[in-house]
Amino acid sequence: MDTVSGRSCIRETFGLKMKKIKWTWEEIHSMGRNSSDGGVRMECERLAVKIVKNIPLIENDIRYLNRMKEKNEQ
């Protein structure tokens, strides 16, 4: 599913152990907007742009997003 704005685009990437991981633009954008740290905001913005432009996320990107998600859940 892909739209012009890329907001409903779901990118499938392969992270560690070749497990399929799906990140949506909305998840990454909201994670960045809810953070008070400017570095986290900029990194989430960069990764959201990669998804909109259909650039595959690399393992380090996935690892970063997983770490930020775990920190937000605590």
N, C-alpha and C positions, 0 to 999 in steps of 0.2 A: 504494500500500500504506500503510495507516494503522492504527495500533493505539491503544488507549486511552492508553497511556503515551507514545506518540509516538516511542518509541525506534527503531522500524523505519521511520519515516516518511522519505521522500525528497522533498525540496522541489525543484522545478525553478524556477530563476530565470534571468533574462536579465542577464548582466553586460555588460561593454564589448564592443562590436562585435556585439551581439546573439547571443552564443554561449551555448548552454545550459550551465549549470554546476550540478552536483548536489552538495549537501553533506548529509551525514547527521548526525543527532544524535550518534551515536557518535564520528564524526570530530572534531566541534567540541568535544565534552566531553573526549575524550582529549587533544586539543591543549591545552586549558586546564589539565587536571590535571597534565600533564607539564611545565608551565611553572613556573619559580621566581618569575616576576614576578607580583605581585598584580593589577596592572592588566590583564594579559593574561588572567588567570584570570577576572576579573569580566566582561570584555568577551566572552569565549567563553561564559560562563554566560548572559549577556544574549542572545547570538545563538542559543544552544541553546534558550532559552525561546521565542524568536520562531518557531523551527521547530516546536516542540511545539504552539504555539497557532495554527499555520497562518498566520502573518503573513509575507508575502513579504519576502525579504532585498533590501535596496536595493543599488545599485552600490557605495556606500562600504563596506557590510558585506562584500560579495564581495571587494573590493580588500583590505580588512583581513585577511580569512581567507587570501587568496593570499599576502600578505606574510608572515604568520606561518608558513604552511606552508613557504615558501622559506627562512625563517630556521631552522626546525627541521631542514630537510634538510641544511643546511651544517655 
